[in-house]
Structures are given as C-alpha cells and as structure tokens.
Amino acid sequence: MESIRIMQEKREHELLSPYASFSDKSLGRDEYEPDCDIRTCYQRDRDRIIHSKAFRRLNGKTQVFLEPQGDHYRTRLTHTLEVSQIARTIAKALRLNEDLTEAIALGHDLGHTPFGHAGERALDEISSIGFKHHEQSVRVVELLENRNGKRMNLTREVRDGILNHQTAGHPATLEGRVVRFADKIAYINHDIDDAIRGHILTESDIPEEYASVLGGTLSDRLNTIIHDIISVSSGTDKVEMSPRVAEAVKGLRKFMFQSVYTNPVAKSQEAKAESLIKQLFTYYTTHTDILPEEYRNQIENGDGVSFCEVHLYSDGELRKLRTERAVSDYIAGMTDRYAVSTFQELMVPNSWQVY
C-alpha cells in the first residue's frame, strides 16, 4: 500500500501547474533523512519552522513601531502570519505548491533582530562583517536552530526562498517569488493600518494617484493587488504585477518611507534602540566569557565560518570574525524585552534600576 506522502505527491502532479515546484522533485536536504510516510518534504519544513524557538520569539520582536500604545499593532510574528496568508492565497490561485510557499513565508524573518530594522541597522553598522536579516534567517535554519541536538536541515528550495525574499532577491522558484511579493504587500498595507491607528496618517493622506489605482481602504488595496498578480501571472512561468499596479505599489512604498518609516513620531525611540544594541555588541565582544555556552563554543569551534574565510584571514582576524558573528547571532535572537532587560542587567547599577 502506498504511503499518504506518495499519494499526496502524485496528487500534486495532477492538480498543480506545470510551473509549480513538485515535492518529489525537490533538490533535497544537505543531510540525508528518510522520507516521512505522511508528510511531503515541504510540509515537514513548514512544521519544523512553526515548532522552532526562533519562530516563537518573533512574537516579542518589533515590526515597525517601538513601544506601541495598544494591543493591536503588528509584531514580527503577526507580520509573518499575514505574509503567509497572502502568499498562500496567491499560490493556491496560481496552482503552485502551497506547502512550499507557506514554509518560505513562515521562515522568511526568523533572523530578524529585536527593534525591527533599527536593530538590523545597528548590527550592520557596528559589526565589521555586517548584518542582513535575510542572510541571518538562513543562518538560523542552517546552523543556529537545533531540534533534539540536530539542525533544521530544510530543503534547498525553502532556504532559497528565505534568502531571496527581499525586494532585490531572485528566488529560484515561483513559490519564492510569491512570498517576495506577499512580504511587500503585507508590510506596506499593515504599516499603513498601524500608522493610522497611531495617528501618524489618515486614509486621506494617501496620494490620490495611488489610492485611485489600489483603493481607499486596507481591504480594497489587498484585494486589488492580489487579484492583479493572479490575473497577470495565471498560466505563465512568472509571478508579476501589471505595470499600472506595480507603479502604484512602488509609489505607495516610497510614500510610506517618507511619511512613516522616517517619521520622527513613529521613529522617536529608534536612536535609543540602536544605541542599546551597539552597546550590547561592544560589551559582549569584550566579555565573551559571559556569553551562553553555545555561543562560546561557536567562537572556539568556528561553526559557520566558511572554507574561504579560514584561508583569507590570519588567526587573530579569524578569531575576531568568529566572535563578532557569534555575538551578532546572540543579539539577533533576542526579543525586544529580553534585550532591554539584558542591557539593564549589564549596564545599569543595581541601585539605579527601576522595578
């Protein structure tokens, strides 16, 4: 009798587009594992991401607004879930592999720092090796996240989609391209919603040239953009928007950068957050003995250091690289609250702390 997984894989070939990524044609994992008898490889990847500690920590990480006054502002976790929902809707309509799409979407921000892009900027500026959250997300699933002492060992298609989810990325699969669009669709629209809730914007502030194309409400904009992608991309080997909608989305994103992402009200706390992250980085790179054991071991063992790096750097330079990378890994994994409490514990005398 055929396993449930094999039956699902056969069903994919019957139902999905010829341009979809079929589970039984996956490029596989770096380390061999026997197949599951129930789940396809992409379903297993999705489940591993959902059950990871890195995924749970997303609930304590800022999306855009630091210290929001209210319970309804997005976190990095709710952003991830919205990306997943949008991506699955598009993938299903285009008859692409919904399981692969969902796995990429759920994993795309696992490497994000506390305090959103403020934390990312801080680590990128202070570390000599730089820091990019999409690269860190792959580092999380390839190296840092362990399950029963083993690394996540995700398929290459999922890792490729995670690495290439940013605007400038070039995913190898159509499912990865769907997530790349879904990420942009989600954050532009939910950031407008949060900005309105925070009295930074009103719907009437959105330029008419974009509202007339995309719609005047969150629901209208999502409906317009998602329908446009599905209409333009159906039956093709591409995932794209029509020129008219793409231009409006590009203009709306530019408007958001000018009105929200650099707004002094919305970003009033970011300088403090960046300073906090940089001070933690400096402290830990000079006090590696207080890092958790796994990060001290990482420095000593050189985990995650490439073959090229070993031959490009002197022993002293390599030690510095290993240290900075381990400290970046540790700080990037913190939630906002844990970063603040750690800073207070390390930097503020006990008699001055506010309880």
N, C-alpha and C positions, 0 to 999 in steps of 0.2 A: 504493500500500500504506500502510495506517495505521501510524503510529509506535507503538512499545511504550508510550509515555506515554498516547496516546489510548486504546489498548486497556485500559490499567490504569484510566483514568478511567471508561470505560464499565463496567468490571467493578465499580467502587465502587457505581455506581447499581444494579447487580444484587444485590450482596451486603450492602451496609451498611444500617443502619437509616435510615428517612426523617428521623430527627433528627440524623444524622451530618453532619459538615462535609465536603462533597464537594470534591475538589481542583479540579475545573473550575469551581467556583462561588466560589473564593477572592476576597476583596476585593483581592488583589494586593499589589504592592510599591510603595513610594513612587517608585522609579525604574524605568522600563520595562526589561525584559530579554526577549529572545526565549525561548520555552519550550524546555526540554530535550527531545530526542526520545526519551529513555529514562525519565527520572525525572519524577514529578509535582512540583508546586511545594513540597509539604511534605517530600518526600524530599530535594529539593535543600537545603532549610533545615536538615534534620537533618544532612546531610553537611557543610554549612558550619560548623555548630556543632562537630561532632566534630573537624574539621580546624583549628579555631581555636586560637590560642595561649592565649586565656583558658580554654578547656576543659582544656588540658593542665596549666595552673597549678593547677587545682583539686586535683591530687594532692598539692600541697605546702601545702594550707590546712587548718587545724584544723576538725573538725566540732564536738566538744564538749570533749574532753579535751586540754589542753595538755601537752606533753612526756609522752605515754603511754609506759609501760614495756612495750613489746611490739609485735609486728608486726601484730596482728590488730584493732587499733582502727580505727574508721572515719575516713576523711578526707572532705573535702568532695566529692572525686571518687567515692569508693565510695558515699557517701550518694546522689549524683546517679544513679549506676547502679542502686541499689536502688529509687529513686523511679521510674526509667524502667521497670524490670521489673514493679513493682506496677501502674503506670499502664497498661502495655501489656496485662497480663493482664485488667484490668477493661475496657479499651476493646475488646479482642477479643471478650470475652464479651457486651458490650452492642452489638456490631456498629457501633462507632464508628470513626472514622478513626485507625487505629493509627499511621500515619506522622506526622500532626499531633500526636497525643498524645506520641509519642516525641520530637519536636523540641522541644516545650514543656518536657518533663521534663528533657531534656539541657541546655537553656539556662537553666533557672529560677534557678540560683545563680551564673551567670557573673560577677556583680558583687559577690560576697561578698568581704569583707576577709580579711586574714590574722588569725589568732587567733579565728576564728569570730565569735560575737555580741559578744565583748569588744572586738574591733576595730571592729565596727559602732557599738557604743555610744560608743567613744572619738571616732570621727569625727563622729558625730551631735552630741555634746556640745561639741566644740571648734570646729566649723565654724558660722559664722553662718547658713549656708544649710541646715544639717542634712545627714543622710545616711541613706538607707534602701536596703538591699541589693536589694530587688525593683525599685526605680527605677533603681538603678545597673546591674542586669542588662540592662535595656532600653537604657540609655545605652551599654553595651558593644556591643550588637549594632547600634545605630543610628549610633554615632559612633566609638567608640574602637578597635574591632577592624577591622583592614584586611586585605584579601587582594589581593595584587598592586596595592596602591595604591587599592583600591576598598573601600567599606564593605560590610558583610554584606548589607544590603538584603533583610531577611527579610520574609515576608508579614505582613500585619496580624494574622492570626489567631494566629500564633506569638508575636508581640510582645505581643498582648493577654493570652495565657495566661501568659507570663513575668511581666508586670506584676501580674497578679492572682492569683499562686499562693499568696500569704499567706492566713492564716485569714480575714481581713476582706475579701478580694478578691471580686469578682463577675465571673468570666470570661464572655465573650460566647458561648463555645462549650461544648458538653458535654465536649469533649476537654479544655478548660482546667479544667473543674470536676473531671474525673477526676484530673488532675495535682494540683490543690489538695488533694484528699483523700489522694492517694498520698504526697505530701510529708509530711503529718501522720502517716499510718500508718507510713511508713518511719522518721521520726526518733524517734517515741515508742518504737517497738519495738527499733530498733537501739541507741538510747541506753540502754534497759534492759539489753540484752545487754552493752554496753560497761561499764555501771556494775557489773554482776555480775562481769565479768572484772576490774574494778578494785577489787573487794572493797568497794564502796560500798553495794551492795544484794545481797540474795539473793532468789530467786523467792518465798520465804515472806514477804518484806516487802511484797509487793504486796497491797493490801487485798482481802480475800475478796469483797467486794461487786463488785469489778471482775473478779477472776480467775474468779469463778463464771459470769460472762457471757461473757467473752472467751477464757478458757482459761488454763492454768497454765504454758505454755511459749511461746517466740517463735513457733514454728511454729503452735501452736494459735491464738494471737492473730491472726496474719496470716490464717490460714485462715478464722477466724470473721468478721473484719471484711470481708475481700474478698468472701466468699460473701454476706454480708449486703447489701453495696452492690449486687452483681449481682442478687440476688433482688428487692430493693426497687425497683431502677431499670429493670429489663428492660421494654422495650416502652413506656416513658414518655419524656417530654421533660425529665426531671430526673435528676440524679445525687445520691443521698442515702442515708443510713443509716436503719435503723429507729430509732424513739425509744429503745428499750431499749439497743441497741448504741451509739447516739450518746451517750447519757448516760454509759455506762461508759467510752467513749473520752475524753469530756470530763473525767470524774473521774480517769482514769489520767494524763491530761496534767497536771492540777492536782497530783496526787501527785508526778509527776516534777519539776515546778517546785519543790516543797517539799523533795524528797529528794535531787535530783541537780543541777538547774540552778542552785540557790543553795547547794549543799553546799560547806562550806569546804574539804573534802578535794579534791573534784573541781575546785573553782574557786580553789585556793590561789595559782595563778600569774597569775590574770586581772588583778589590780591592776597587776602589773608590765607585763603586755602592754598594758593601756590607757595606762599612763604612757609606754611606749615609743612608741606610735602618736601620742599627743598631742605628744610632744617632736619627733618627725619632722615632724609637721604644722607646728608652730611654726617649726622650722628652715627648712623648705622655703619657707614663705610669706614669710620674710625673706631668703632666699637663692635667689631664683628663677633666678638665673644658672647654678646647678649642676643644675637640672632637665634631664632629657633633652630634646633638641631638639623633639620632637613636642609636649611639654607647654609649652615656652616659646612655640612657635608658637600653641598653643591660647590662651594668655593674650593674645598680640598680636592674633590674628585674631578672637577672640571666638567660636570654634567652640562650639556647644552653648548659646549664650546666646539666649534667646527674644526675639521681637519686643517682647513686653510688658516684659521686663526692660530692654531698651535704652531704652525711653521712661519707665520708672519711676525709674531711678537716675541720679544725676549721673555724670560721667566718672570721678571718684575712686571712687565707690561701685561703679561697674561694673567698674573695674579690680580692686578688692578681691574682688568676686564671681567674676570670671574666674580670679583667682589661687587662691582657695580651692577652686574647682571643679577646676581643673587639678591642684592638689596632692592633693585627695581622690581624683581619678582615678588618679594615680600610686601613691599608697599603697595604695588598694584593690586594685590589680592585683598587689601584691607577694605572694609566698609567705611563710609564717612564717619560714623560714630566711633568705630574702633581706632581710626586714625587720630581723631581728636583726643580720645581718652589716652592713647599711647603717647601722644605729644605732651599731654598734661603730666603724665607719669614721669616722662623722661626729662622734661624741660622746666617744669614749674615746681618750685619748692613746696613740700607738703604743707607748710604753714600758710601758704598763699592760696592753696586750692579751694575752689568753691564747691561745696557739696549740696 
